Amino acid sequence: MNKGVYLLMTISFVVGMVELIIGGILNLVATDLDVSLGKAGLLITIFSLVFAVSSPILLYLTASVERKKLTIISLFIFLLGNILAVFSLNYTMIFISRIISAASASLLIVLCTMMASSIVKPAYRGRAIGTVSMGVSGSLVFGIPFGLILGESFGWRAPFVLIALLTVASIICVYLFMQRVPSSEKPLPITTQLKMIRNPKILFILLTTFFVLAGHTALYGYLNPFVKDFMELDGIWLSAIYLIFGISAVSGGGTGGTLSDLFGPKRTILAAIGLFVATIIIIPASSFHVVLFLVVLILWGMLSWAVSPPVQSYLIETSPQNSSILVSLNNSALHLGIAVGSFVGSIVIEQASVDKNAYVGGAIVLLGLFTALIALKGYKRPQVTAEPE
């Protein structure tokens, strides 16, 4: 597979990590900037919302720009957002930095996905997208523990310093090693982009992404109290569980892409979601024994991100001429799912107990299975031939 795909995976990891990296240092940010913990938590919410909304708009505005050039420009803007976070003197400054970072990150994730699919042969498209998805999933699951470790050791600004340095390295690598990728699409008005959702197949596959990530986040967003309060495990176990989950989630993205190439998006999507529903629901029952819980945790981690690559492959196959727009809309659905799932999870944990988050999350993911069945009805996989890369 083209080595440029791995560079794009690395960029997606660096960019994606900013979304949740602040989750582990909210208390430090709140104390230093003299705001409430709830207000500090809005720094995650505003990122997810801006990310979801800005992607289709920015794709329209930059549709005619050569992709390598656009990636470098976007990385520079992303760098500025993180530098602003490092030097933030008050809440307003870091709030603005989150908006800048989110907008540029939303465009970069789509660019990485689309460039990865365009620089490989069609038979390897699922694996290329899956590889980039490994970067995205890895960033989301490792963001909190990375932020926690760096923040506790060197202060809450340290994670943003690290991301700024990694962004500089990414800019240099793209400039030196990435090939030019011309834009293959004409600009589509925002209203036209939104009209694409009227297509039932597109609408219901986007809803699938939304429900899967919402159900996942309803529990994952509260994994910390689940492990500490429900399972009564200490900090060392918590770190180990986050690490195991992260490795599983990253491998799940690559596995989902490979299975999509081998068996097609339809079989992969339906099988992954079906197993995901069963896995997330049995998590509380598995918690009585640590080894059993870790086995289920590994399955949960893999399945949580195994759905994304085949969904994106399906979208690209559905409308190749508008593929970047569809991938952008899918990323918007993903981040809206994260925002809604964390909100629903907060209600459940306050009104009931944290173990109930698993059942509510499983029910939400089950809705994603129904929408997937609707979207994939009558789907026939295009014939592709695997050729040596």
Secondary structure, DSSP 4 states (H G I P E B T S, - for coil): --THHHHHHHHHHHHHHHHHHGGGGHHHHHHHHT--HHHHHHHHHHHHHHHHHHHHHHHHHTTTS-HHHHHHHHHHHHHHHHHHHHT--SHHHHHHHHHHHHHHHHHHHHHHHHHHHHSS-GGGHHHHHHHHHHHHHHHHHHHHHHHHHHHHHH-TTHHHHHHHHHHHHHHHHHHHHPPP----S----HHHHHHGGGSHHHHHHHHHHHHHHHHHHHHHTTHHHIIIIIS---HHHHHHHHHHHHHHHHHHHHHHHHHHHHH-HHHHHHHHHHHHHHHHHTHHHHTTSHHHHHHHHHHHHHHHHHSHHHHHHHHHHH-GGGHHHHHHHHHHHHHHHHHHHHHHHHHHHHHS-TTHHHHHHHHHHHHHHHHHHHHTTT--PPP------
